[in-house]
Structures are given as C-alpha cells and as structure tokens.
Amino acid sequence: MFRVNENYGKLQGSYLFSTIARKVAAFTEANPDKKIIRLGIGDVTQPLTDPVIRALHSAVDEMGNAETFHGYAPDLGYAFLRETIAENDFRSRGCNISADEIFVSDGAKCDSGNIQELFAEDSRIAVCDPVYPVYVDSNVMAGRAGNYNPETGRYDRVIYMPCTAENGFAAELPDEVPDIIYLCFPNNPTGCAISLEQLQRFVDYALKNGSVIIYDAAYEAYISEEGIPHSIYEAEGATKCAIEIRSFSKNAGFTGLRLGYTVVPKELKCGDVSLNSMWARRHGTKYNGAPYIVQKAGEACYSPEGKQSIRELVGYYMKNASAILEGLRDMGYTAYGGVNSPYVWLKTPGGMSSWDFFDYLLENANVVGTPGSGFGAAGEGYFRLTAFGTHENSLAALERIRKL
Ligand SMILES: Cc1ncc(COP(=O)(O)O)c(C=O)c1O
C-alpha cells in the first residue's frame, strides 16, 4: 500500500487566498447585486506595456518560421536575458553578479518554494512573522517545520522573527541561530522596507553563524526612497551567504505571463559544495525552461523604452498606494507601508481580530482585503490592502470605508 507524505497533514487549513476566495464566493452568491472591490490578493490589474507586447508579437512570429523557431529553451534561461539581467539589475548597482549566476524561471513563487530542496532535511529555518506563506508551507511539506501548535499559531521547529510596529516591521536577528533565513524586503505583507545598514546586519550575522539567507526582492521596483537596498548584494559579503529571488510579476505585470529568476552566486558554498552547481542541476532535472516568447518579453523590460514603461506602471500603482495610505490615515487609521511597496498594512480598529475586520469590510463596504493573521501570529490585529487595483477602485474603496 502506498503512503503519502504525511507532512502535508501538518499544513494549516487551506491556503490563505483559497479561504478568502471561498468567503467572497459565498458572499457574492448571497448578495448578487453587490459590487465587490478586491484589494486582497496581490494580482495586478493593468495591461502589459507596449514594449512588452511588441516583443511578444515579434517572438510569436519567430516561432512560426522554421529559421527562427525555438524549441526547448536552455534550462537555465537564454543568455540574452541572463546577460541583460546581470547588467541592469546588478552590475549597474555595483553588485558583482554574472550571467551564469542567474537562473531564469517561471516566477518567484516556484523558486521560493523550491529552493529549500538544496538544504539538509533537518535544517532550521527562520522567517519573519508575518510572512509570505510559501516559505513556511514549502518547509512544512519537506518536513522541516515540526508540529503546529494551535495555541501559538506557530510550528515548533521554525524560528520566528516578529515584525512589529515597535521594531518598524524590520525583523530582528534571531537569538536561536537558524540554518536558513528567509527575508523579503520591501515586505509582503507589511509593505515596509529596511535600510542597507539593517540588511548588512543580517548578512554579517549569516556570515558569522554560517547561515544562508534567501532574499525575496519581488517588490524591488517599488522602492522610492534613498538608502533602501534594491538587492541583498549591495550588502558587503552577501555573495558568500545569500540567494536572491526576483519576479517580473509586480514590476512589469507578468503575473499571467510568468517569469522570474533566482541568483545563486558562485561564491556561495557549503564546504566545497557549490550551491550554484546544485541549483543548476536541480533546474536541469526538474525544469525545462521559461518559454522563449516570455523571455523575449522579459528582455524588452530592460530597453530604455521598457524601463520607462515599467516606471509608469509602478507609478500608477504607487499613486494608489499613497491614496490608500493617506486616505486611511485621514480617517484615523494607523497605517504603514505604501511608500516603498504596493501594500498598506493597517491596524484593525477597536482591537478587532483580522478575520472579524475582513468580514466587517466585506459585508459593510463590499471591499476585500487580506487578514493580517493569515500571514502569521504577529499579523493578528492587522489587515493588508493592495495598491494593485485600478485607481478608480482604490478611491471608491476608500470612500466606502470612510462611510462605515
Ligand atoms: C513576496 C512574494 N514573493 C513571490 C511572489 C510570487 O511571485 P511570482 O508571480 O513571480 O510567482 C509573491 C506574490 O505575491 C510575493 O508576494
């Protein structure tokens, strides 16, 4: 008789966004006349930009011609894209990253879920609390998280680094030394960023203690302030202790197109073992490359025109973020984030629980957000609104909240 991976039984409930979808579906069925505004899931709403669309069309035409047809893509990504990424996202910022340290993929979710495969089964992980759920759940599935304690809302083998209003939502260095530290800045869900000095402290800690950092920079394009690192490799020594994950979803609107990449520096080693070689091997075995047409679309994001179009796209969402942040503060809410990221993290009013506020907002304002507690115990009492809606909807949602 076959047996299943029993670690799956340790996952808590259904994935956060499935629960939200279920609640919204039930509400819509009971109230078919109500028009819901969704500021919950971090999906974009604006179309792909012109330079991207032109690159896609042209790549599609190439695929229809025997001379320019492309079959399987190289597992690790086309050189034209890896070179462009290394130059524009890293070397131009003074980070010494080369094309053969870039691994192109179909997005940051897969990479951030899969990367744990490189590490020993009994590794201890540390995560921010609240946290993007993929880091924890992928380690639960792999058997690293231990048992879930319903009283604390935590897994007993995971080291949590609370991100609270008191510490400016910048995680503090853990007392207990982890093997793997997951960081995401600018952060989902709190929308807060950390300074280069704060990031350097994590890098120094990892180097001193022999930990590896998995740095998710999916929201890098939203950084608007000086002094906020765009890449972990801006911190000294990070190429010896950090892996960085990036996405084309939030900057260029590729959520439906699917493209991302992971940087595994060649200097990152465990003894003699190169993690770059391990990830290359893993990619080669389990992944057959992001589609040619999508990689051409990715390359188009780096032309002068492509960069300008991305600035405009990000600017559109950041206008929403400012409107939401300022609007909520005007109404007397305590709200954070929204300056270097498309997320606003607000304190629920009157000590309401995150899910109670979710229901209250859904029922009375017909606005969908995300309960902070869905991201971890320290998210209780908070609520996330995203700036990824249309500008009209963002303003309309605010008006509805104002009237409550
Ligand atoms: C922190 C973080 N990482 C990764 C992702 C997923 O990105 P992708 O669309 O590239 O899979 C998200 C999506 O919401 C995210 O918030």
The ligand as an ORCA input file, in Angstrom:
! r2SCAN-3c Opt
* xyz 0 1
  C       6.962     38.025     -1.570
  C       6.488     37.385     -2.820
  N       7.297     36.557     -3.470
  C       6.901     35.951     -4.585
  C       5.637     36.161     -5.111
  C       5.211     35.438     -6.329
  O       5.755     35.992     -7.483
  P       5.577     35.305     -8.884
  O       4.327     35.855     -9.511
  O       6.807     35.682     -9.642
  O       5.477     33.830     -8.692
  C       4.756     36.993     -4.456
  C       3.402     37.168     -4.976
  O       2.504     37.713     -4.413
  C       5.198     37.628     -3.280
  O       4.401     38.436     -2.614
*
